[in-house]
Amino acid sequence: MKRDIGNFPRDTLRKMNQTVKREIVEETGIEDVEIIEGFKEYIKYFFRKSYGLKGKARKKAPLVFKIVVFYLAKTKTKKVKISFEHQGFKWLPYEEALNQLTFKKAKDILKKANEFIISKEGF
């Protein structure tokens, strides 16, 4: 019996895309989303789970490791209905979006996404 240990199940990519699309719908109300294959970036960081804590308890809050995955997607929908998890949104051209970002890692990902889009014909 031959085992292929180094691969994911064949439908993993399809399930992942479905999960990403479901999150987009839940957080923005946008349903006509096409995930662009070939672009996937990560940000990894630690933060203190200190919500609602004050003083010493806040400083002693447990550290949580988080990985955020970024994908590219297309939509024709311009109207967005953000979820309670967010405070607002803006559709921005690349340069304006780059100027709005404050974290270096986020700027780096936006630059990589822009380079990826430019490299693809017919995008």
C-alpha angles and dihedrals in degrees: 000000000000118000124198100209097166099065137075119232111281096248095052093100091049092049091046091052090049090052093049091048091049090053091049091052092047094048101036110015089236110139105170098075127149115194110219109226121224100043121092125144133174139212116196124192148143125239135175115252091224103140109151094001124123138197118345092357089060092052091048095047114129120267116243124201114219133188118195117195121206125203133176119240139175130218138165091209115106099175112088128191105194121208126240088265092073136059101206147320142221133199102222138176114248098262093048092047090050090052092049094055116091103186120079094219091054091049090050091053092049089051091050090049091051091049090049092052092048091050093055118082116221094014 
